[in-house]
Amino acid sequence: MGSLFNNAKRPGEVPNPWRIFIRKLAIASPGWALGPIASLNRLLFGKSELCPPFIEYSNPSDWRTFSQKVKGAAGYFARTYLPVWLQHKLLERWPRLGSIRRELGFRQRDSTLVTTQPGEELYKGLHAFDKALYESLPRTKEGQRSVVFLNHSYYHHYYLARALRKRGWNAISIVSEDPSSSSSNFYHGEDVSIWDADSTILRKRCYSLMRYVEENARMLFWHNENCSSIFHECYQNAGRDRTPWDLIYLKRRGVKLGVSMSGCLTGTGQTEFNEYTGGVCDTCVWQDNPEVCSDPKNLAIGEMYENLADLYAIEGDWVVNQSRKTDRAYREPLTFCLDHEIWHPDLEVPVDKKFEKEDGEILIFHAVGNYVSRDDKGRNIKGTPAVLDAVDRLKAEGYPVKLVFVHDVHSKDMKYYQVQADIVVDQIIYGRYGAASRESMMLGKPTITKLVREQPLEVGPSQSLEECPLINANTETVYDVLKRLVLDPEERERIGRASREYAIKWHSADACAARFERVYDRMLSGDHRLDVPETYHG
């Protein structure tokens, strides 16, 4: 039957409408209905569909008939949601229920784990479980604020969790990503890694993490729409239409869910974004690649976040789609933070990373991550060709400038190059600032980027954007802006000082931790309008 529900168009081009329907149904349904809905999902899309923590079988081939699936869903519902004492009473009255459960193939792999406490029945026997991992994680004390940051967000989660712990939180950064992944250049570390190349071991650890979150975290916070799950099997596919069963389950169990946007395509349709920004998409290599970016797929994620997330961190990015305008959206900087002592203007540069610089020479720095994949046939969303042309023109006119252009450098090393620059040029097309600008400002460097400060009328002005000392320029004006800064060292110094002050105020780990705490408290109090001025600063 699953073949009847495949996409009519090329796989990955559009979300499967049936999968979207199941996701909407699951998010809108009460907790008791999730098991049956997961069973329906399995029925529609085949035995390979994993629905943690619902309907995972040791031998799916035993589930031959629809009636067996219904019995299994009902049995799972009883096992998961009925009190332990009532389960025991039912088994005493009808012992046959226990044998039916075994016949239907529920997992009984970990015979060494014995659980007797209420609330542990979900994990007893039904799923493989890594007891050692579960017991190694810190427990939340009564009245203690708590959050689990799931997977990487560059280095932000790592530093934010550390800053929150200084404030008395039980905050921990846990990742399940392969440490040799293509994105590892952007990471600085984590508190706990549960990665294992053996998928069986990784699955056990994921179940252990889910149990830990359910029992110890008031909030689960993640980054990257493609990784909207604890379980790799529930990561978003090319159509971005998978259901995050584990997150929905945790939400029904009282865990708050938070997520940060990972770019323009997070929840915002390409067409509306391109129109609103005056053609930014026309410079992007992904514009004509529907497997990466398309209206239906982007909007499907926006709809999921709007209905599922208790906190949606926009981090100063563009506010276009409705999902970024709700009361649960937080538009000022919140989790995209840096350690102000690590990114310090006076940090010592290793000898092997020092640039050669003649007396009186002015270093202009420009960097691009994933350069090869983001530059194609003149399309370059950072505006790199215009930056290179502007510096060449200045050199030809006799100005003592030197371009330092680096790409694909490990994030831990990037600060050693940035701190040596006299001027930093970041992205001059997109209209909002990213990691390179945050880092450069924290290092006290005058930084050029295209900065559009205006916000939609319905959300009002952004205090951080209004205060931001970044120097606005685009592909047409970058030469003139660079020339002005080259000729005025006092302006460079003044802007550099202001940049450091701004970065500490808005992006230091300590400032973001305090802001996150205020937003967290407001969210738990039941007031869903999170983006209010009293949360910005203490």
MOURTA-V769788 format. One record per backbone hydrogen bond with DSSP energy under -0.5 kcal/mol. CO is the residue of the C=O (numbers start at 1). NH is the residue of the N-H. E is the energy in kcal/mol with one decimal. If there is no record, write none. Layout:
((CO;NH;E) (CO;NH;E))
This chain:
((1;4;-1.9) (2;5;-1.6) (3;6;-1.2) (10;13;-2.3) (10;14;-0.5) (15;17;-0.5) (16;20;-2.3) (17;21;-2.1) (18;22;-2.3) (19;23;-2.5) (20;24;-2.8) (21;25;-2.6) (22;26;-2.7) (23;27;-2.6) (24;28;-2.0) (25;29;-1.0) (30;33;-1.5) (31;34;-1.4) (33;37;-2.1) (34;38;-2.6) (35;39;-2.1) (36;40;-2.1) (37;41;-2.4) (38;42;-2.2) (39;43;-2.2) (40;44;-2.4) (41;45;-2.5) (42;46;-1.5) (46;49;-1.4) (48;50;-0.6) (51;54;-3.7) (54;51;-0.5) (55;57;-0.5) (56;107;-0.6) (59;62;-2.3) (60;63;-1.9) (62;64;-1.7) (65;69;-1.6) (66;70;-2.4) (67;71;-2.6) (68;72;-2.6) (69;73;-2.5) (70;74;-2.5) (71;75;-2.8) (72;76;-2.6) (73;77;-2.4) (74;78;-2.3) (75;79;-2.4) (76;80;-2.6) (77;81;-2.6) (78;82;-1.5) (83;87;-2.2) (84;88;-2.4) (85;89;-2.0) (86;90;-2.4) (87;91;-2.3) (88;92;-2.2) (89;93;-2.2) (90;94;-3.1) (94;97;-2.2) (95;98;-1.3) (95;99;-0.9) (96;100;-2.3) (97;101;-1.9) (98;102;-1.7) (99;103;-2.6) (100;104;-2.0) (101;106;-1.4) (102;105;-1.6) (105;58;-2.7) (105;59;-0.5) (109;111;-1.3) (110;113;-1.0) (112;114;-0.7) (113;115;-0.5) (117;120;-1.8) (120;123;-1.3) (120;124;-0.7) (121;124;-0.6) (123;125;-0.8) (124;126;-1.7) (125;109;-0.6) (126;107;-0.5) (129;131;-1.1) (130;134;-2.1) (131;135;-2.5) (132;136;-1.1) (133;136;-0.6) (133;137;-0.9) (134;137;-0.7) (141;144;-2.1) (145;170;-2.7) (147;149;-0.5) (147;172;-1.6) (148;150;-0.7) (148;221;-2.8) (149;151;-0.6) (149;174;-2.7) (150;223;-0.7) (153;156;-2.3) (154;153;-0.5) (155;159;-1.8) (156;160;-2.7) (157;161;-2.5) (158;162;-1.4) (159;163;-2.0) (160;164;-2.4) (161;165;-2.1) (162;166;-1.3) (163;167;-0.6) (164;167;-1.0) (164;169;-2.1) (165;168;-1.8) (169;171;-0.9) (170;147;-2.0) (172;149;-2.7) (172;174;-0.6) (173;191;-1.1) (173;192;-2.1) (174;151;-3.5) (175;194;-3.0) (178;181;-2.0) (181;184;-1.6) (183;186;-2.2) (184;187;-1.5) (185;411;-3.7) (192;175;-2.3) (197;199;-0.7) (198;202;-2.5) (199;203;-2.3) (200;204;-2.0) (201;205;-2.2) (202;206;-2.2) (203;207;-2.3) (204;130;-0.9) (204;208;-2.1) (205;209;-2.5) (206;210;-2.5) (207;211;-2.2) (208;212;-2.2) (209;213;-2.8) (210;214;-2.4) (211;215;-2.0) (212;216;-2.2) (213;217;-2.0) (216;218;-0.5) (218;256;-2.7) (219;148;-2.1) (220;258;-2.8) (221;150;-3.3) (222;260;-1.6) (224;227;-1.8) (225;228;-0.9) (226;236;-1.4) (227;229;-2.0) (231;234;-1.4) (232;235;-1.6) (237;240;-1.8) (242;244;-0.5) (243;245;-1.9) (244;248;-2.2) (245;249;-2.5) (246;250;-2.5) (247;251;-2.3) (248;252;-2.1) (249;253;-1.2) (250;255;-2.5) (251;254;-1.6) (256;220;-2.7) (257;310;-2.6) (257;311;-1.5) (258;222;-2.2) (259;313;-3.0) (260;224;-0.9) (263;266;-1.4) (265;267;-1.5) (269;273;-2.3) (270;274;-2.7) (271;275;-2.1) (272;276;-2.3) (273;277;-2.2) (274;279;-2.7) (275;278;-0.7) (279;282;-0.9) (280;283;-1.9) (281;284;-1.7) (284;287;-1.3) (286;289;-1.7) (288;290;-0.6) (289;292;-2.1) (289;293;-2.4) (294;298;-2.4) (295;299;-2.6) (296;300;-1.7) (297;301;-1.5) (298;302;-2.0) (299;303;-2.5) (300;304;-1.9) (301;305;-2.8) (302;306;-2.5) (303;307;-1.5) (304;308;-2.2) (305;309;-1.9) (311;259;-2.1) (311;313;-0.6) (312;314;-0.6) (312;330;-2.9) (313;261;-2.6) (314;317;-1.6) (318;320;-0.7) (321;324;-1.7) (322;325;-2.2) (326;329;-1.2) (327;530;-2.7) (328;312;-2.6) (329;331;-0.6) (329;531;-0.5) (330;314;-3.2) (330;315;-0.8) (331;316;-1.8) (332;315;-0.7) (335;337;-1.9) (338;340;-0.7) (338;509;-2.5) (339;342;-0.6) (339;343;-2.4) (342;344;-1.4) (344;347;-2.0) (350;353;-1.8) (351;354;-1.4) (358;361;-2.1) (361;363;-0.6) (362;364;-0.5) (362;402;-2.5) (363;365;-0.6) (363;422;-2.3) (363;423;-1.9) (364;404;-3.0) (365;425;-3.1) (366;406;-1.9) (368;408;-1.4) (370;374;-1.1) (371;374;-0.6) (372;375;-0.8) (374;381;-0.5) (376;379;-2.3) (378;380;-0.6) (379;376;-1.9) (380;383;-1.6) (381;430;-0.6) (382;428;-1.7) (383;386;-0.5) (383;387;-1.6) (384;388;-2.6) (385;389;-2.3) (386;390;-2.2) (387;391;-2.1) (388;392;-2.3) (389;393;-2.3) (390;394;-2.1) (391;395;-2.4) (392;396;-2.4) (393;397;-1.5) (394;399;-2.2) (395;398;-1.6) (399;401;-2.3) (400;362;-3.1) (402;364;-2.8) (403;405;-0.6) (404;366;-2.4) (404;406;-0.6) (406;368;-1.5) (410;413;-1.5) (410;414;-1.2) (411;415;-0.6) (413;416;-1.3) (413;417;-0.8) (414;417;-0.9) (414;418;-2.4) (415;419;-2.3) (417;420;-0.8) (418;421;-1.6) (423;365;-3.0) (424;426;-0.5) (424;448;-3.1) (427;450;-2.1) (428;475;-0.6) (431;452;-3.1) (434;438;-2.1) (435;439;-2.8) (436;440;-2.3) (437;441;-2.7) (438;442;-2.1) (439;443;-1.5) (440;445;-2.4) (441;444;-1.8) (446;424;-2.3) (447;471;-2.8) (448;426;-3.2) (449;451;-0.7) (449;473;-1.0) (450;452;-0.5) (451;453;-0.7) (453;462;-0.5) (456;459;-1.4) (456;460;-1.5) (461;463;-0.6) (462;466;-2.2) (463;467;-1.7) (464;468;-1.1) (470;472;-0.7) (471;449;-2.4) (474;478;-1.8) (477;481;-2.3) (478;482;-2.5) (479;483;-2.5) (480;484;-2.1) (481;485;-2.0) (482;486;-2.6) (483;487;-1.8) (484;488;-0.6) (485;488;-0.7) (488;492;-1.7) (489;493;-2.2) (490;494;-2.5) (491;495;-2.8) (492;496;-2.1) (493;497;-2.1) (494;498;-2.1) (495;499;-2.4) (496;500;-2.0) (497;501;-2.1) (498;502;-2.4) (499;503;-2.7) (500;504;-2.2) (501;505;-2.0) (502;506;-2.6) (503;507;-2.8) (503;508;-0.9) (504;508;-0.6) (507;338;-2.5) (508;512;-2.7) (509;513;-2.3) (510;514;-2.0) (511;515;-2.2) (512;516;-3.2) (513;517;-2.2) (514;518;-1.9) (515;519;-2.3) (516;520;-2.8) (517;521;-2.6) (518;522;-2.0) (519;523;-2.6) (520;524;-2.6) (521;525;-1.5) (522;527;-1.4) (523;526;-1.3) (526;528;-0.9) (528;530;-1.3) (530;532;-1.7) (532;535;-2.2) (533;536;-1.5) (533;537;-0.7))
